């Protein structure tokens, strides 16, 4: 319930999660899809990752990282 509130309190967090619903993406792809600026997307991904809603599936790369939604993130979107 706390996580649900965390998501719905920010349209950006919700939209970034939704952008990852169908396939893993790089931050610039999410930015293009959601029309948010890349630094905002990166900050949002960091927040979502902290709560276990998304994960970096290329953690050894310093650039061109790819993010995917986790099962927990998918479950939260179902409540929406």
C-alpha positions in Angstrom: 0.0 0.0 0.0 2.9 2.4 0.8 4.4 1.6 -2.6 1.2 2.2 -4.4 1.0 5.6 -2.8 4.6 6.2 -3.8 3.7 5.5 -7.4 0.4 7.4 -7.7 1.8 10.5 -6.0 4.1 11.1 -9.0 2.8 10.9 -12.6 6.4 10.7 -13.7 7.1 7.5 -11.7 3.9 6.0 -13.0 4.6 6.8 -16.6 8.2 5.5 -16.4 6.9 2.3 -14.9 4.3 2.0 -17.7 7.0 2.7 -20.3 8.8 -0.5 -19.1 5.7 -2.6 -19.0 6.3 -4.3 -22.4 10.0 -4.5 -22.7 13.3 -3.4 -21.1 14.6 0.0 -22.3 17.5 2.4 -21.9 16.9 5.7 -20.1 17.0 7.8 -23.3 14.4 5.5 -24.9 12.1 6.0 -21.9 12.7 9.7 -22.2 11.7 9.7 -25.8 8.6 7.5 -25.1 7.4 9.6 -22.1 8.5 13.0 -23.3 10.5 13.6 -20.1 14.0 15.0 -20.0 16.7 12.3 -19.7 18.0 13.5 -16.3 14.5 13.3 -14.9 14.1 9.8 -16.2 17.4 8.8 -14.6 16.4 10.2 -11.3 13.1 8.5 -11.5 14.7 5.1 -12.4 17.0 5.5 -9.4 13.9 6.0 -7.1 12.1 3.1 -8.6 15.1 0.9 -8.4 15.5 1.7 -4.7 12.0 0.4 -4.0 12.6 -2.7 -6.1 10.1 -1.7 -8.8 12.6 -1.7 -11.7 16.1 -3.2 -12.1 19.1 -2.5 -14.2 19.7 -5.7 -16.2 23.1 -4.5 -17.4 24.7 -3.4 -14.1 28.3 -3.9 -15.3 27.9 -1.2 -17.9 28.7 2.4 -17.0 26.6 3.7 -20.0 23.9 2.2 -22.2 22.3 0.6 -19.2 19.0 -1.2 -19.7 16.2 -1.2 -17.2 13.3 -3.6 -16.8 10.2 -3.6 -14.6 10.2 -6.2 -11.8 7.4 -8.5 -10.8 6.6 -6.1 -7.9 6.4 -3.2 -10.4 4.1 -5.2 -12.6 1.8 -6.0 -9.7 1.6 -2.3 -8.7 0.6 -1.4 -12.3 -2.3 -3.9 -12.1 -3.9 -1.9 -9.2 -3.9 1.2 -11.4 
